[in-house]
Structures are given as C-alpha cells and as structure tokens.
Amino acid sequence: MLVLLPPSEGKAAGGTGKPLDLEGLSLPGLTAARTEVLAELVELCAADAAKAQEVLGLSEGLKGEVAKNAGLRTAGTRPAGEIYTGVLYDALGLASLDAAARKRAERSLLVFSGLWGAVRIGDPIPSYRCSMGVKLPGLGALGAFWRGPMAEVLPEAAGEGLVLDLRSAAYATAWKPKGEPAGRTATVRVLQSKIVNGVEKRSVVSHFNKATKGRLVRDLLMAGSTPADPAELVEALRVLGYVVEAQAPAKAGRPWALDVIVTEL
C-alpha cells in the first residue's frame, strides 16, 4: 500500500541533523528536479526578499520564511515526519505509533511537496516554505514542473498494490495515476452528516476532512491492514468502524471514489 499525503503549510522548526543531502533522499529519480527547484528557491530568497515574499504568497507575519529558505543548504534537518505539522499530522500521530506501525508508515507514506516533489517520512529535510501552487520565475508553476519527473518515478514507487490518495487538489496536479495503477487507486472525500429538520444534510468541512484522513491512516497502520485494492480498502475501513460509501469507476483504469461519512470530530 502506498499512501499519498499533502504536506502541511506550517512546518516545525528545523532540526539539529546534518545539512541537506539531496542524493540521500528517497526516490532518487527526483534528485535532478529537486536540485533545480532548490537552486531557484534559494537564489530568489537570498537575492530579493520582497519579490520572494510575493512569489511565495507570504503575509507580513510570515516574511521570516524567506530567510529560512535562503539558508536551506546549510540548515539543520530532521525527519520529514517531524517537519510536517497541522491537523492531519496531529491526528496521524506518527510519534506515538508502536514500532511495527512506524515501520509500516516509513514504507507506505509519501508526502508530496512543492520543493522536494515527494519524500518519505524518514527523509531528513530542513524546515522550508514552498507550496505546490507557487510559480517560480524560472521554472513556472511547480505543479506542472513536477509532472514529468513524477511520471517517471511514481509508477515504480506505487508497486502492484493499493494507492490511497489523500492529497489536496493542488498536490494532486503533480501526479495522477494512469492506466493499471489508476485502477487500484482510491481517493477519499470526508463528508459531515447532519440531520436538519429531519433530513440528512452532507457537507465537506476542511477540519473534519484533514483530521479524519489522519485518523484513518493511523488506524490502518496500527491494525496492520494491507488492502491490495480499493475494494479490500473499503472492507478494511468498515471493520475499523468507518462509514464508507464507495463508487467503483465506470471504466477500467480509473480511480475509485470513497466517501467517508462522519457525524462528529
């Protein structure tokens, strides 16, 4: 099983590990592309802080992120699973997984990133700020930039098992499974169910979405579930107590769409 996750906008402070070694990161087929993005991001942030702030879409309160990016080559690192924070990662609770679940997480979780393309949770990276929606002056929109490198690397990373896609729309632009891998891919939408005047109303709520996805992944990891395809995933989630409605694709080679229904956080 390969689980595709979005990063968090906010990041934990940098660590005390050795400076970044791009060649030491997982998915070495992305090294050349990572080198290009890193070089342009660092140069932009070091040369023109005001322009970098505009390009990165940073508020005045976050302009200190520009200086952080300028020093990425020499900054201390920590595992990516510690860098990413926020609602989804709080619910996932990587630090409190038992040893077996942690190993499963290191094998199966892949976090997408505007800067790195995608990293595994054990990859040592510095804290940074660069979303997939950024358009760098030289490379353009990062979502489009990453499509080529991802298309070459991700099919092999996906292997022959389930691909559980929990990414937000911006990060999904970087790689969309095609052909046979798409047929064993499941996307998940979280809907909140409320009874209003005796009638059920369903809506997408951001906080419910992120927290539920984090708990869902945690529960699969802790249970040691290894669904091989979307149909088995549906059954595994139901065993874990989730209310799931699944829509199989009308044509072969397309992802399944799963709705997870929640009533409270």
FIDREN-771560 format. One record per residue: residue number from 1; residue in three letters; z, x, y of N, C-alpha, C in turn. Coordinates in Angstrom, 1 decimal, decimal comma, padded with zeros to 4 digits. Atoms other than C-alpha are relative to their C-alpha. Layout:
REC   seq   type     n_c3     n_c1     n_c2    ca_c3    ca_c1    ca_c2     c_c3     c_c1     c_c2
REC   NUM    ALA        Z        X        Y        Z        X        Y        Z        X        Y
...
This chain:
REC   seq   type     n_c3     n_c1     n_c2    ca_c3    ca_c1    ca_c2     c_c3     c_c1     c_c2
REC     1    MET    000,0    000,8   -001,2    000,0    000,0    000,0    000,0    000,9    001,2
REC     2    LEU    000,0   -000,7   -001,3   -000,9    001,2    003,5    000,3   -001,0    001,0
REC     3    VAL   -000,4    000,9   -001,0    000,8   -000,4    006,4   -000,4    000,5    001,4
REC     4    LEU    000,4   -000,5   -001,3   -000,8   -000,1    009,8    000,8   -000,7    001,1
REC     5    LEU   -000,9    000,5   -001,0    001,6   -000,4    012,7   -000,5    000,4    001,4
REC     6    PRO    000,2   -000,5   -001,4    001,3   -000,3    016,5    001,1    001,0    000,4
REC     7    PRO   -001,1   -000,8   -000,5    003,3    002,3    018,4    000,9   -000,9    000,9
REC     8    SER   -000,7    000,7   -001,1    005,9    001,3    021,0   -000,4    000,6    001,3
REC     9    GLU    000,3   -000,5   -001,4    005,2    001,6    024,7    001,0    001,0    000,4
REC    10    GLY   -001,0   -000,9   -000,3    008,5    003,2    025,3    000,2    001,0   -001,2
REC    11    LYS   -000,2   -001,0    001,0    009,4    006,4    023,4    001,4    000,6    000,2
REC    12    ALA   -001,3   -000,7   -000,1    012,7    008,1    022,6   -000,3    001,4    000,6
REC    13    ALA    000,2   -001,3   -000,7    013,3    011,4    024,4   -000,4    001,0   -001,0
REC    14    GLY    000,5   -001,1    000,9    011,7    014,5    023,0    001,1    000,6   -000,8
REC    15    GLY   -001,0   -000,6    000,9    013,5    016,4    020,2    000,1    001,4    000,2
REC    16    THR   -000,2   -001,4   -000,1    014,5    019,9    019,5   -000,8    000,8   -001,0
REC    17    GLY    000,9   -000,7    001,0    011,9    020,7    016,9   -001,0    000,9    000,6
REC    18    LYS    001,0   -000,9   -000,5    009,2    023,3    017,2   -001,1   -000,7    000,7
REC    19    PRO    001,1    000,6   -000,7    006,4    022,6    019,6   -001,1   -000,5   -000,9
REC    20    LEU    001,0    000,7    000,7    003,5    020,5    018,6   -001,0    001,0   -000,8
REC    21    ASP    001,0   -000,7    000,8    001,3    021,8    015,8   -001,0   -001,0   -000,5
REC    22    LEU    001,0    001,1    000,4   -001,8    019,6    015,6   -000,5    000,2   -001,4
REC    23    GLU    000,5   -000,2    001,4   -003,0    021,2    012,4    001,0   -000,4   -001,1
REC    24    GLY   -001,0    000,4    001,0    000,3    020,3    010,7    000,2   -001,5   -000,1
REC    25    LEU   -000,1    001,4    000,1   -000,1    016,6    011,3   -000,7   -000,6   -001,2
REC    26    SER    000,7    000,7    001,0   -001,1    014,1    008,6   -001,4   -000,3    000,5
REC    27    LEU    001,4    000,4   -000,3   -004,8    013,0    008,4   -000,7    001,2    000,8
REC    28    PRO    000,6   -001,2   -000,7   -006,2    016,5    009,2   -001,4   -000,3    000,5
REC    29    GLY    001,4    000,3   -000,4   -009,7    014,9    009,6    000,0   -000,5    001,5
REC    30    LEU   -000,1    000,4   -001,4   -008,4    013,7    013,0    000,3    001,1    001,0
REC    31    THR   -000,5   -001,1   -000,8   -007,4    017,2    014,3   -001,0    000,2    001,2
REC    32    ALA    000,9   -000,3   -001,1   -010,6    017,8    016,4    000,1   -001,1    001,1
REC    33    ALA   -000,1    001,1   -001,0   -010,4    014,4    018,1    001,4    000,0    000,7
REC    34    ARG   -001,4   -000,1   -000,6   -006,6    014,8    018,7   -000,1    001,2    001,0
REC    35    THR    000,1   -001,1   -000,9   -007,4    018,2    020,3   -000,7   -000,4    001,3
REC    36    GLU    000,7    000,4   -001,2   -009,9    016,6    022,7    000,9   -000,9    000,9
REC    37    VAL   -000,8    000,9   -000,8   -007,6    013,8    023,8    001,2    000,7    000,6
REC    38    LEU   -001,1   -000,7   -000,6   -004,6    016,1    024,2   -000,4    000,9    001,1
REC    39    ALA    000,4   -000,9   -001,0   -006,5    018,6    026,2   -000,3   -000,8    001,3
REC    40    GLU    000,3    000,7   -001,3   -007,8    016,0    028,7    001,3   -000,7    000,6
REC    41    LEU   -001,2    000,6   -000,5   -004,5    014,2    028,9    000,9    001,0    000,8
REC    42    VAL   -000,9   -001,1   -000,6   -002,5    017,4    029,6   -000,6    000,5    001,3
REC    43    GLU    000,7   -000,5   -001,3   -005,1    018,6    032,2    000,1   -001,0    001,1
REC    44    LEU    000,0    001,0   -001,0   -005,2    015,3    034,0    001,4   -000,1    000,6
REC    45    CYS   -001,4    000,1   -000,4   -001,4    015,1    034,2    000,5    001,2    000,8
REC    46    ALA   -000,4   -001,2   -000,7   -001,0    018,7    035,3   -000,7    000,2    001,3
REC    47    ALA    000,8   -000,3   -001,2   -003,7    018,7    037,9    000,1   -001,1    001,1
REC    48    ASP   -000,1    001,1   -001,0   -003,3    015,3    039,7    000,9   -001,1   -000,5
REC    49    ALA   -001,0    001,0    000,4   -000,1    013,3    039,2   -000,3   -001,4    000,4
REC    50    ALA    000,3    001,3   -000,5   -001,2    010,4    041,3   -001,2   -000,6   -000,8
REC    51    LYS    001,1    000,5    000,8   -004,5    010,0    039,5    000,4   -000,3   -001,4
REC    52    ALA   -000,5    000,3    001,3   -002,8    010,3    036,2    000,8   -001,2   -000,1
REC    53    GLN   -000,8    001,3    000,0   -000,3    007,6    037,1   -000,9   -001,2    000,0
REC    54    GLU    000,9    001,2    000,0   -003,2    005,3    037,9   -000,7   -000,2   -001,3
REC    55    VAL    000,8    000,1    001,3   -005,2    006,1    034,8    000,9   -000,5   -001,1
REC    56    LEU   -000,9    000,4    001,0   -002,2    005,6    032,6    000,7   -001,3    000,2
REC    57    GLY   -000,6    001,3   -000,3   -001,2    002,4    034,3    001,5    000,0    000,1
REC    58    LEU   -001,4   -000,2   -000,1    002,3    003,6    035,1    000,5   -000,5    001,4
REC    59    SER   -000,7    000,5   -001,2    004,6    001,9    037,6    000,7    001,2    000,7
REC    60    GLU   -000,8   -001,0   -000,7    006,6    003,9    040,2    001,2    000,5   -000,9
REC    61    GLY   -001,2   -000,4    000,8    009,6    003,8    037,9   -000,3    000,8   -001,2
REC    62    LEU    000,4   -000,7    001,2    007,6    005,4    035,1   -000,8    001,3    000,3
REC    63    LYS    000,9   -001,1   -000,4    005,8    008,1    037,1    000,5    001,4   -000,6
REC    64    GLY   -000,5   -001,2    000,7    008,1    010,7    035,4   -000,7    000,3   -001,3
REC    65    GLU    000,7   -000,2    001,2    006,0    010,2    032,3   -001,2    000,9    000,2
REC    66    VAL    001,1   -000,9   -000,3    003,2    012,1    034,0    000,4    001,5   -000,3
REC    67    ALA   -000,5   -001,3    000,2    005,2    015,3    034,0    000,3    000,3   -001,5
REC    68    LYS   -000,2   -000,1    001,4    006,2    014,7    030,4   -001,3    000,3   -000,7
REC    69    ASN    001,3   -000,2    000,6    002,6    014,5    029,4   -000,6    001,4    000,3
REC    70    ALA    000,5   -001,3   -000,4    001,7    017,7    031,3    000,6    001,1   -000,8
REC    71    GLY   -000,7   -001,0    000,8    004,2    019,6    029,1    000,0   -000,2   -001,5
REC    72    LEU    000,0    000,4    001,4    003,2    018,2    025,8   -000,1    001,2   -001,0
REC    73    ARG    000,2   -001,1    000,9    002,1    021,5    024,4    001,2    000,8   -000,4
REC    74    THR   -001,2   -000,9    000,2    005,5    023,2    024,7    001,2   -000,9   -000,2
REC    75    ALA   -001,2    000,8    000,2    007,8    020,2    024,4    000,5    000,0   -001,4
REC    76    GLY   -000,6    000,1    001,3    010,2    019,8    021,5   -000,5   -001,2   -000,7
REC    77    THR    000,5    001,1    000,8    009,2    017,5    018,7    001,1   -000,6   -000,8
REC    78    ARG   -000,8    000,7    000,9    010,9    015,0    016,4   -000,9   -000,9   -000,9
REC    79    PRO    000,8    000,8    000,8    009,6    012,9    013,5   -000,5   -001,3    000,8
REC    80    ALA    000,5    001,2   -000,8    007,3    010,1    014,8    000,8   -001,3   -000,2
REC    81    GLY   -000,9    001,2    000,3    009,6    007,5    013,1    001,2    000,0    000,9
REC    82    GLU   -001,1    000,0   -001,0    012,3    008,6    015,6   -000,5   -000,1    001,4
REC    83    ILE    000,5    000,1   -001,3    010,0    008,7    018,6   -000,3   -001,4    000,4
REC    84    TYR    000,4    001,4   -000,3    008,8    005,1    018,4    001,3   -000,9   -000,1
REC    85    THR   -001,2    000,9   -000,1    011,4    002,5    019,5   -000,5   -001,4    000,3
REC    86    GLY    000,4    001,3   -000,4    011,4   -001,1    020,6    000,3   -001,0   -001,1
REC    87    VAL   -000,4    001,1    000,8    011,7   -004,5    018,9   -000,4    000,2   -001,5
REC    88    LEU    000,5   -000,2    001,4    009,5   -003,8    015,8    000,8    001,1   -000,7
REC    89    TYR   -000,6   -001,2    000,7    011,1   -000,4    015,1    001,5   -000,2   -000,2
REC    90    ASP   -001,4    000,3    000,2    014,6   -001,7    015,7    000,2   -000,9   -001,3
REC    91    ALA   -000,1    000,9    001,2    014,0   -004,4    013,1   -000,3    000,7   -001,3
REC    92    LEU    000,4   -000,8    001,2    012,4   -001,9    010,7    001,1    000,9   -000,4
REC    93    GLY   -001,1   -000,8    000,3    015,4    000,3    010,9   -000,2    001,2   -000,9
REC    94    LEU    000,3   -001,2    000,9    014,0    003,5    009,4    001,2    000,8   -000,3
REC    95    ALA   -001,2   -000,9    000,2    017,2    005,5    009,9    001,0   -000,6   -001,0
REC    96    SER   -001,0    000,5    000,9    019,2    003,1    007,7   -000,6   -000,4   -001,4
REC    97    LEU    000,6    000,2    001,3    016,7    002,9    004,8    000,7    000,9   -001,0
REC    98    ASP   -000,5   -000,9    001,0    018,0    004,2    001,5   -001,1    001,0   -000,4
REC    99    ALA    000,9   -001,2    000,3    016,4    007,4    000,1   -001,3   -000,5   -000,6
REC   100    ALA    001,2    000,4    000,6    013,9    005,6   -002,1   -000,9   -000,8    000,9
REC   101    ALA    000,8    000,7   -001,0    012,8    003,2    000,6   -000,6    000,9    001,1
REC   102    ARG    000,5   -001,0   -001,0    012,5    006,1    003,0   -001,2    000,7   -000,5
REC   103    LYS    001,2   -000,7    000,6    010,1    007,9    000,7   -001,2   -001,0    000,0
REC   104    ARG    001,1    001,0   -000,1    008,0    004,7    000,4   -000,5   -000,1    001,4
REC   105    ALA    000,5    000,1   -001,4    007,9    004,5    004,2   -000,8    001,1    000,4
REC   106    GLU    000,7   -001,2   -000,3    006,8    008,0    004,5   -001,4    000,0   -000,6
REC   107    ARG    001,3    000,0    000,6    003,9    007,4    002,1   -000,9   -001,1    000,6
REC   108    SER    000,8    001,2   -000,2    002,8    004,0    003,3   -000,1   -000,4    001,5
REC   109    LEU    000,1    000,4   -001,4    003,4    003,6    007,1   -000,9    000,9    000,8
REC   110    LEU    001,0   -000,8   -000,8    000,7    004,7    009,5    000,1   -000,7    001,4
REC   111    VAL   -000,2    000,5   -001,3    001,4    004,3    013,2   -001,2    000,5    000,9
REC   112    PHE    001,2   -000,3   -000,8   -001,7    004,1    015,5    000,5    000,4    001,4
REC   113    SER   -000,4   -000,6   -001,3   -001,7    005,9    018,8   -001,2    000,4    000,8
REC   114    GLY    001,1   -000,4   -000,9   -003,9    006,4    021,8   -000,2    001,5    000,1
REC   115    LEU    000,0   -001,4    000,0   -003,1    010,1    021,7   -000,3    000,7   -001,3
REC   116    TRP    000,1   -000,7    001,3   -002,9    011,0    018,0   -001,0   -000,7   -000,9
REC   117    GLY    000,8    000,8    000,9   -005,2    008,4    016,6    000,9   -000,8   -001,0
REC   118    ALA   -001,0    000,6    000,9   -002,7    007,7    013,8    000,9    001,1   -000,6
REC   119    VAL   -000,9   -001,0    000,6    000,3    009,5    012,4    000,9   -000,7   -001,0
REC   120    ARG   -001,0    000,5    000,9    002,8    009,1    009,6    001,3    000,2    000,6
REC   121    ILE   -001,3    000,0   -000,7    006,4    008,6    010,4    000,8    001,3   -000,1
REC   122    GLY   -000,6   -001,3    000,1    007,4    012,1    009,3   -000,7    001,1    000,8
REC   123    ASP    000,7   -001,0   -000,8    004,9    013,9    011,5    000,8    000,3    001,3
REC   124    PRO   -000,7   -000,4   -001,2    006,6    015,9    014,2   -000,8    000,0    001,3
REC   125    ILE    000,7    000,2   -001,2    005,4    014,9    017,6    000,9    000,0    001,2
REC   126    PRO   -000,8    000,2   -001,2    006,7    015,1    021,2   -000,1   -001,4    000,6
REC   127    SER    000,1    001,3   -000,7    007,5    012,1    023,3   -001,1    000,0    001,0
REC   128    TYR    001,2    000,0   -000,9    004,4    011,0    025,3   -000,2   -001,4    000,5
REC   129    ARG    000,4    001,3   -000,5    002,8    008,2    027,2   -001,5   -000,1    000,1
REC   130    CYS    001,5    000,2    000,0   -000,8    007,2    026,4   -000,4   -001,1   -000,9
REC   131    SER    000,3    001,1    000,9   -001,7    003,8    025,1   -001,5    000,0   -000,4
REC   132    MET    001,4    000,1    000,5   -004,9    002,9    023,3   -000,9   -000,7    001,0
REC   133    GLY    000,8    000,6   -001,0   -006,0    000,9    026,3   -000,4    000,9    001,2
REC   134    VAL    000,3   -001,0   -001,0   -006,2    004,0    028,5   -001,5    000,4    000,0
REC   135    LYS    001,3   -000,5   -000,1   -009,6    005,1    029,8    000,1    001,4    000,7
REC   136    LEU    000,0   -001,3   -000,6   -009,6    008,9    030,3   -001,3    000,3    000,7
REC   137    PRO    001,2   -000,3   -000,8   -012,1    010,2    032,9   -001,1    000,6   -000,9
REC   138    GLY    001,0   -000,7    000,8   -013,9    012,4    030,4   -000,4   -000,7   -001,3
REC   139    LEU    000,2    000,5    001,3   -013,5    010,6    027,1   -000,3   -001,5    000,0
REC   140    GLY    000,2    001,4    000,0   -013,6    007,0    028,2    001,1   -000,8   -000,7
REC   141    ALA   -001,0    000,9    000,6   -011,8    004,1    026,6    000,4    000,6   -001,4
REC   142    LEU   -000,5   -000,6    001,2   -009,6    005,5    023,8   -000,2   -000,8   -001,3
REC   143    GLY    000,3    000,9    001,2   -010,1    002,5    021,5   -001,3    000,3   -000,5
REC   144    ALA    001,4   -000,3    000,4   -013,8    003,2    021,4   -000,1    001,5   -000,4
REC   145    PHE    000,1   -001,4    000,3   -013,3    007,0    021,3    000,4    000,2   -001,5
REC   146    TRP   -000,5   -000,3    001,3   -011,3    006,8    018,1   -000,7   -000,7   -001,1
REC   147    ARG    000,6    000,7    001,1   -013,6    004,5    016,1   -000,8    000,9   -000,9
REC   148    GLY    000,8   -000,9    000,9   -015,9    007,3    014,9    000,9    000,9   -000,9
REC   149    PRO   -000,9   -000,8    000,9   -013,1    009,7    013,7    000,8   -000,9   -001,0
REC   150    MET   -000,8    000,9    000,9   -011,1    006,8    012,2   -000,9   -000,5   -001,2
REC   151    ALA    000,9    000,5    001,0   -014,1    005,5    010,3   -000,3    001,0   -001,1
REC   152    GLU    000,2   -001,1    001,0   -014,4    008,9    008,6    001,2    000,2   -000,8
REC   153    VAL   -001,3   -000,4    000,7   -010,7    009,3    007,7    000,7   -001,1   -000,6
REC   154    LEU   -000,8    001,1    000,5   -009,1    005,9    007,2   -000,4   -000,6   -001,3
REC   155    PRO    000,3    000,6    001,3   -011,0    004,6    004,2    000,6    000,8   -001,1
REC   156    GLU   -000,6   -000,8    001,1   -009,7    007,5    002,1    001,5   -000,2    000,1
REC   157    ALA   -001,4    000,2   -000,1   -006,2    007,0    003,5    000,4   -001,3   -000,6
REC   158    ALA   -000,3    001,3    000,5   -006,4    003,4    002,5    000,0   -000,1   -001,5
REC   159    GLY    000,0    000,0    001,5   -007,0    004,3   -001,1   -000,6   -001,2   -000,6
REC   160    GLU    000,5    001,1    000,7   -007,5    001,5   -003,5    000,9   -001,2    000,0
REC   161    GLY   -001,0    001,1    000,0   -004,5   -000,7   -002,7   -000,1   -000,9    001,2
REC   162    LEU   -000,1    000,9   -001,1   -003,4   -003,3   -000,2    000,1    000,8    001,3
REC   163    VAL   -000,1   -000,5   -001,4   -003,9   -002,6    003,5    000,7   -001,2    000,8
REC   164    LEU   -000,7    001,1   -000,7   -001,3   -004,6    005,5   -000,1    000,4    001,5
REC   165    ASP    000,3   -000,4   -001,4   -002,5   -004,6    009,1    000,9   -000,8    001,0
REC   166    LEU   -000,9    000,6   -000,9    000,3   -005,4    011,6   -000,2    000,5    001,5
REC   167    ARG    000,2   -000,6   -001,4   -001,3   -003,8    014,7   -000,3   -001,1    001,0
REC   168    SER    000,4    000,9   -001,1   -001,7   -005,5    018,0   -001,5    000,2    000,3
REC   169    ALA    001,5    000,0   -000,2   -005,2   -006,2    019,3   -000,5    001,3    000,5
REC   170    ALA    000,5   -001,3   -000,6   -005,5   -003,0    021,4   -000,2    001,1   -001,0
REC   171    TYR    000,0   -001,1    001,0   -004,8   -000,8    018,4   -001,0   -000,3   -001,1
REC   172    ALA    000,9    000,4    001,1   -006,9   -002,8    016,0   -001,5    000,4    000,4
REC   173    THR    001,4   -000,4   -000,3   -010,0   -001,8    018,0   -000,4    001,4   -000,5
REC   174    ALA    000,3   -001,4    000,4   -009,7    001,8    016,8   -000,5    000,1   -001,4
REC   175    TRP    000,5    000,1    001,4   -010,4    000,9    013,2    000,1   -001,3   -000,6
REC   176    LYS    000,0    001,2    000,7   -011,4   -002,2    011,4   -000,6    000,2   -001,4
REC   177    PRO    000,5   -000,2    001,4   -011,6   -002,1    007,6   -001,3   -000,7   -000,2
REC   178    LYS    001,3    000,6    000,3   -015,1   -002,8    006,4   -000,3    000,0   -001,5
REC   179    GLY    000,4   -000,1    001,4   -016,7   -003,6    003,0    001,2   -000,3   -000,9
REC   180    GLU   -001,0    000,3    001,0   -014,5   -003,4    000,0    001,5    000,2    000,5
REC   181    PRO   -001,4   -000,1   -000,5   -011,3   -002,1    001,8    000,4   -001,3    000,8
REC   182    ALA   -000,4    001,2   -000,8   -011,5   -005,2    004,1    000,4   -001,1   -000,9
REC   183    GLY   -000,4    001,1    000,9   -011,3   -007,5    001,1    001,4    000,1   -000,5
REC   184    ARG   -001,4   -000,1    000,4   -007,9   -006,1    000,3    000,9    000,3    001,2
REC   185    THR   -000,7   -000,1   -001,3   -006,7   -006,1    003,9    000,6   -001,4    000,3
REC   186    ALA   -000,6    001,2   -000,4   -004,2   -008,7    005,1    000,5    000,2    001,5
REC   187    THR   -000,6    000,0   -001,3   -003,5   -009,4    008,8    001,1   -001,1    000,1
REC   188    VAL   -001,1    000,9   -000,1   -000,3   -011,2    009,8    000,2   -000,5    001,4
REC   189    ARG   -000,4    000,6   -001,2    000,5   -013,6    012,5    001,3   -000,7   -000,2
REC   190    VAL   -001,3    000,6    000,1    004,0   -014,8    013,2    000,1   -001,2    000,9
REC   191    LEU   -000,1    001,2   -000,7    004,5   -018,4    014,3    001,4   -000,5    000,0
REC   192    GLN   -001,3    000,6   -000,1    007,6   -020,0    015,6   -000,2   -001,5   -000,2
REC   193    SER    000,1    001,5    000,3    008,1   -023,6    014,3    001,2   -000,7    000,7
REC   194    LYS   -001,0    000,8   -000,6    010,0   -026,1    016,4   -000,3   -001,5   -000,2
REC   195    ILE    000,2    001,5    000,1    010,5   -029,9    016,0    000,2   -000,6    001,4
REC   196    VAL    000,0    000,6   -001,3    009,7   -031,6    019,2   -000,3   -001,5   -000,1
REC   197    ASN    000,2    001,4    000,1    010,2   -035,4    019,3   -000,5   -000,4   -001,4
REC   198    GLY    000,3    000,4    001,4    010,0   -035,5    015,5   -001,3    000,6   -000,5
REC   199    VAL    001,3   -000,6    000,3    006,7   -033,5    015,5    000,1    001,6    000,0
REC   200    GLU   -000,1   -001,5    000,0    006,4   -029,8    014,4   -001,0    000,6    001,0
REC   201    LYS    000,9   -000,8   -001,0    005,0   -027,5    017,1    000,1    001,4   -000,4
REC   202    ARG    000,0   -001,4    000,3    004,0   -024,0    016,3   -000,6    000,8    001,2
REC   203    SER    000,5   -000,8   -001,1    003,5   -021,2    018,8    000,2    001,5   -000,3
REC   204    VAL   -000,2   -001,5    000,2    003,1   -017,4    018,9    000,9    000,5    001,1
REC   205    VAL   -001,0   -000,5   -000,9    006,1   -015,7    020,5    000,1    001,5   -000,2
REC   206    SER    000,1   -001,4    000,1    005,9   -012,0    021,2    001,3    000,6   -000,7
REC   207    HIS   -001,2   -000,6    000,6    009,5   -011,1    020,4    000,2   -000,4   -001,5
REC   208    PHE    000,0    000,4    001,4    009,5   -013,2    017,2   -001,0    000,8   -000,9
REC   209    ASN    001,0   -000,7    000,7    006,3   -011,5    016,2    000,4    001,4   -000,4
REC   210    LYS   -000,4   -001,4    000,2    007,5   -008,0    016,6    001,2    000,2   -000,9
REC   211    ALA   -001,2   -000,1    000,8    010,9   -008,5    015,1   -000,2   -000,4   -001,4
REC   212    THR    000,3    000,4    001,4    009,6   -010,4    012,1   -000,8    001,0   -000,8
REC   213    LYS    000,8   -001,0    000,7    007,0   -007,8    011,3    000,8    001,2   -000,4
REC   214    GLY   -000,9   -001,1    000,4    009,6   -005,1    011,4    000,9   -000,3   -001,2
REC   215    ARG   -000,8    000,4    001,1    011,9   -007,0    009,1   -000,8   -000,2   -001,3
REC   216    LEU    000,9    000,2    001,2    009,0   -007,9    006,8   -000,3    001,3   -000,7
REC   217    VAL    000,3   -001,3    000,6    008,1   -004,3    006,3    001,2    000,6   -000,6
REC   218    ARG   -001,2   -000,5    000,6    011,7   -003,3    005,8    000,3   -000,6   -001,3
REC   219    ASP   -000,3    000,7    001,2    012,2   -005,9    003,2   -000,9    000,4   -001,2
REC   220    LEU    000,9   -000,5    001,0    009,1   -004,8    001,3    000,4    001,4   -000,5
REC   221    LEU   -000,3   -001,4    000,3    010,2   -001,2    001,4    001,3    000,0   -000,8
REC   222    MET   -001,3    000,1    000,7    013,8   -002,0    000,3   -000,1   -000,6   -001,4
REC   223    ALA    000,2    000,7    001,3    012,6   -004,2   -002,5   -000,8    000,8   -001,0
REC   224    GLY    000,9   -000,8    000,9    010,2   -001,6   -003,8   -001,3   -000,7   -000,4
REC   225    SER    001,2    000,8    000,3    007,4   -004,1   -003,7   -001,3    000,8    000,2
REC   226    THR    001,2   -000,7   -000,1    004,0   -002,7   -004,3   -001,2   -000,9   -000,3
REC   227    PRO    001,1    000,9    000,2    001,5   -005,6   -004,0   -001,3    000,8    000,1
REC   228    ALA    001,3   -000,8    000,1   -002,0   -004,4   -004,9   -001,1   -000,7    000,9
REC   229    ASP    001,0    000,8   -000,7   -003,9   -007,1   -002,9    000,7   -001,1    000,8
REC   230    PRO   -000,6    001,1   -000,9   -003,3   -009,9   -000,3    000,7   -001,1   -000,8
REC   231    ALA   -000,6    001,1    000,8   -002,6   -012,5   -003,0    001,3    000,4   -000,5
REC   232    GLU   -001,3   -000,5    000,5    000,1   -010,4   -004,5    001,0    000,2    001,2
REC   233    LEU   -000,9   -000,1   -001,2    001,5   -009,8   -001,0    000,6   -001,3    000,3
REC   234    VAL   -000,5    001,4   -000,3    001,8   -013,5   -000,4    001,2   -000,3   -000,9
REC   235    GLU   -001,0    000,3    001,0    003,8   -013,9   -003,6    001,3    000,9    000,2
REC   236    ALA   -001,1   -000,9   -000,3    006,0   -010,8   -002,8    000,8   -000,5    001,2
REC   237    LEU   -000,8    000,5   -001,2    006,9   -012,2    000,6    000,7   -001,3   -000,2
REC   238    ARG   -000,7    001,2    000,4    007,7   -015,6   -000,8    001,2    000,3   -000,8
REC   239    VAL   -001,1   -000,4    000,8    010,0   -014,0   -003,3    001,1    000,5    000,9
REC   240    LEU   -000,9   -000,5   -000,9    011,7   -012,3   -000,4    000,5   -001,0    001,0
REC   241    GLY   -000,5    001,1   -000,8    012,3   -015,6    001,3   -000,8   -000,4    001,2
REC   242    TYR    000,8    000,4   -001,1    009,5   -015,8    003,8   -000,9   -001,2   -000,3
REC   243    VAL    000,9    001,1    000,1    007,5   -018,9    004,5   -001,4    000,5    000,5
REC   244    VAL    001,3   -000,6   -000,3    003,9   -017,8    004,3   -001,2   -001,0   -000,3
REC   245    GLU    001,2    000,7    000,3    000,6   -019,6    004,6   -001,2    000,9    000,1
REC   246    ALA    001,1   -001,0    000,2   -002,5   -017,7    003,5   -001,3   -000,7    000,1
REC   247    GLN    001,4    000,4   -000,1   -006,1   -018,1    004,3   -000,9    001,0   -000,6
REC   248    ALA    000,9   -001,0    000,7   -008,4   -016,3    001,9   -001,4   -000,1    000,8
REC   249    PRO    001,2    000,0   -000,7   -011,7   -015,2    003,5   -001,1   -000,9   -000,6
REC   250    ALA    001,0    000,8    000,6   -014,7   -017,4    003,1   -001,1    000,8   -000,7
REC   251    LYS    001,0   -000,9    000,6   -016,9   -014,4    002,2    000,8    001,2   -000,4
REC   252    ALA   -000,6   -001,2    000,5   -016,1   -011,3    000,2   -000,2    001,1    001,1
REC   253    GLY    000,1   -001,1   -001,0   -015,4   -008,1    002,2    000,6   -000,3    001,4
REC   254    ARG   -000,7    000,3   -001,3   -013,3   -009,8    004,9    001,5   -000,1   -000,2
REC   255    PRO   -001,4    000,0    000,2   -009,6   -009,6    005,5    000,6   -001,4   -000,2
REC   256    TRP   -000,8    001,2    000,1   -007,1   -012,3    004,5    000,8   -000,2    001,3
REC   257    ALA   -000,8    000,3   -001,1   -005,2   -014,0    007,3    001,3   -000,7   -000,4
REC   258    LEU   -001,3    000,6    000,5   -001,5   -014,7    006,7    000,8   -000,4    001,3
REC   259    ASP   -001,0    000,5   -001,0    000,8   -016,8    008,9    001,4    000,0   -000,6
REC   260    VAL   -001,4    000,0    000,4    004,5   -016,2    008,6    000,7   -000,9    001,0
REC   261    ILE   -000,6    001,1   -000,8    006,4   -019,2    009,8    001,6    000,3    000,2
REC   262    VAL   -001,5   -000,2   -000,2    009,9   -018,7    011,4    000,5   -001,1    000,9
REC   263    THR   -000,6    001,0   -000,9    012,3   -021,1    013,0    001,1    000,6    000,9
REC   264    GLU   -001,0   -000,6   -000,9    014,9   -018,7    014,4   -000,1    001,5   -000,2
REC   265    LEU    000,1   -001,4    000,1    015,2   -015,0    015,1    000,9    000,6   -001,0
